[in-house]
Structures are given as C-alpha cells and as structure tokens.
C-alpha cells in the first residue's frame, strides 16, 4: 500500500539527509498508521560485528521524521520539521538488517499537534520507534521529540 508515497519519501530522505543513503536506508512500507524503514547490516557494522548504535539511532530518527512528514501531507500541511531531542535504549544486539518502525503514541495527540500548529504555526510531538529482530524481539526503543514550524515566506 502507498508504494508511490514510499518511493517519494525515500527520494526526499536521500536528498535532504545524505546519511540516509550512506547507511543504505530504504522505505519498506507505510499503511497510514505505521512507517517501516530498513537498512542493510553490512554498511552499518561496528568493530563487534553488530549494527552500530549510531546507525540504529539514525534510522529511528529518520523513521519518526518520515512518519510525521507523511501524516502532515495527509492534512495538506508542509512545515519544516526538526528533531529536538531523543532517547534510545538498546535491548539486544542487531546482527541482521536493521528494521525501524514508527507509529504515533495516540491519534488524539496528533490532532492536538495539528491544532497547535494551525493556531501558532509551531508544534511539538513525541514519536516512538522500535527496532525489532526477525524473531520479533525488541532490539531498541527510541522516542524522538519533533518540532514543526512554518516555512519562511
């Protein structure tokens, strides 16, 4: 579903965030609720033979950013978006391709975010992201706080 939107988002991320291309990031899927990104293990291996924590963090940050872009487009909004802070906890080493999936905490929080943005041309929202292994075990949990603000005219 939404293959064209996934291709457009991937192209945007590779253009605007060159690191996304360097880590081999691809947009796997978007179903209107959840965005899934993928990065090959090989370009992201650290000296221990597992995925580098910085690569995992970057993929998570991109997943939250991408989800927010897509959800705002659905509301015909196109603000600038930046990550302002984030927390990550690494639960298990990743010895396979990295898969990050973002989904809003609650739909009403997104509506509050939209309402605040429309009122003040600026709003903040926290977006959770998970990295899961092939056996569905949690490998990392990330929460990023993103800010949207109006583009200069």
PyMOL commands that set and color helices and strands:
alter all, ss='L'
color gray80, all
select helices_A, chain A and resi 3-16+18-22+42-44+53-74+107-120
alter helices_A, ss='H'
color red, helices_A
select strands_A, chain A and resi 25-30+34-39+80-90+98-104+122-132+138-149
alter strands_A, ss='S'
color yellow, strands_A
deselect
rebuild
show_as cartoon
